[in-house]
Amino acid sequence: MPDIGEGIAEAEIIRWLVGPGDQVVEDQPVAEIETDKALVEMPSPATGQVAELCAPEGAMVRVGERLIVIDDGDDGAAPTPAEPAQSVDGEAGAPPAGSADHTPQSANGSGAQKRPLATPATRRLAREVGVTLEGLVGTGPAGRISDDDVRAAVRGAPQENSSAAGAAATERSLPESGSHQPARLTEDQRIPVRGLRRRTAEAMVRALRDIPHTVAMHHADVGDLLALRKTLLPGAEAKGIGLTLTPFLVKATALALAQFPMANASFDDAAQEIIVRARRNVGFAVNTPDGLVIPVVKDADRKPLLAVAREVEALTAAARTRTVAIEQMQEGTFTISNHGPLGGNFGTPIIRAPEGGILGFGRATPQAVVRDGEIVARTLLPISYSADHRLVDGDVVIGFCQALITLLEAPVQLLVEEG
């Protein structure tokens, strides 16, 4: 297992793409692996024949542990079989799932079927619903098979799968984006906690165990903000930019963090030091079928609003297909979660260590409020702010929230570029 960098010590094997006996070429993808940052394809380090897969699907493999053995035809001594890694169930030596029926691939593609173009997330989706990618016609760029192509295959003619896989494909409905609810269950179902869901579970337990959360809840009157978005939308669309509410929230958060640096700090428990971050790198939660992915807009306070919007749009698309690069999810100093489109209101968002705070934004709705002694209708946005109480006290919590509210209620400030 190579060192992927950025302090990543281990990764989970999601799926083997080759099996023992297969011919591989250098840099050919041999496995889909998932770290706590991203889902990536692991390339072959050499050309030759696969002699051994050293860990089953679902196993956690640490950097430096043997992952795969490839016979390159050299006359040197054969490598010693590795001790198999523990599987999810804790069973050592279990054969890798699905490794028995892989089709060998040669360097020039002769004698083997060409591997269909598809992202790792699409391959997982197809595997879950019993669809074979071979034979599907991709509608994406360069013939890439998309999630919609897989869904169309489920709704259309049966694929050339085993009878069990075909029955599974017709008996259960396809999960939509953001849905973790099994459909039409007649008995209890056990779902292995793997991949992104495992990473999320581990991170949330650590965060609630180690970080003393303090939560503040406020409303912002965003009538002017929504009006500004409506004014800017035609110009943004003419430039090919989708202008949702999220870029405004990212920009406002970054500017408020610049006013209250302690809200942008983190607590180093080992060194017993507070690290005040010099950059405002704002991550934003993107809902995917596997769970939340957090891409990061770096230096969001220094970028023009439309530049933030363009970046948010590109990162969102990459996150939903699980093709977002690892470096695009690193170096975050603060996170926001816009759950308003899902119908959310107030909540208690959980801080992503080692960050020191997180904002949750609910759905903006018209409400009756008192202004100058009169009851009037205003569009109010619910805001929930969780902060690390080791870093900040009430004065910073309330001051940061008020700075944020001021920016959202007078949004022309978001259009003023630095300098």
Salt bridges, closest charged atoms under 4 A:
GLU10 OE1 - ARG62 NH1 3.64
GLU12 OE2 - ARG194 NE 3.02
GLU12 OE1 - ARG198 NH1 3.70
GLU12 OE1 - ARG199 NH1 3.39
GLU34 OE2 - ARG322 NH2 2.55
GLU41 OE2 - ARG115 NH2 3.49
GLU41 OE2 - ARG123 NE 3.97
ASP148 OD1 - ARG151 NH1 3.51
GLU176 OE1 - ARG151 NE 3.96
GLU202 OE1 - ARG199 NE 3.74
ASP210 OD1 - ARG209 NE 2.98
ASP221 OD2 - ARG371 NH2 3.63
ASP221 OD2 - ARG378 NE 3.42
ASP269 OD1 - ARG390 NH1 3.82
ASP290 OD2 - ARG124 NH1 3.01
ASP290 OD2 - ARG322 NH1 3.35
ASP299 OD2 - ARG279 NH2 2.86
ASP301 OD2 - ARG280 NH2 3.02
GLU311 OE1 - LYS303 NZ 2.76
GLU331 OE1 - ARG279 NH1 3.19
GLU355 OE2 - ARG352 NH1 3.26
ASP388 OD2 - ARG390 NH2 2.80
ASP393 OD1 - HIS389 ND1 3.66
GLU418 OE1 - ARG302 NH1 3.43
